[in-house]
């Protein structure tokens, strides 16, 4: 899949099932000891009631399939989700989605990243984010780093 052209486009209601399944599959691979199948109902409700109405969602596509997405609140600059299909890890997809997030919120981006997700932390640092403190994820109760990006 990594050899195909990636395009970005706005989220459509018809993307709901593909984005929810991509979230489940990606997080399950990243954290195999957590049962993300059991969390799909919660995620589906959060997706419909919080993220779709409150954020700008951009979908990354390859050969007509959803291979990633990013959700950004354009008012607060909060980047809630950046999800990239495991088959796209190491490809330009995540960088494209971060670039889109910066376009959506050009004055600031803030996010939470699991403290034990060293790969993601390195990725964010590479793309101009800096450590802004520690916190606890309000949903999972896992320790997280707050990270921020501001244009130079």
Secondary structure, DSSP 4 states (H G I P E B T S, - for coil): -TTSPEEEEE--GGGHHHHHHHHHHHHHHHTTTS-SGGGHHHHHHHIIIIIHHHSEEEEEEETTEEEEEEEE-TTT-BEEEEEE-GGGTTSTHHHHHHHHHHHHTTT-EEEEEETT-HHHHHHHHHTT-EEEEEEE-TTT--EEEEEEE---
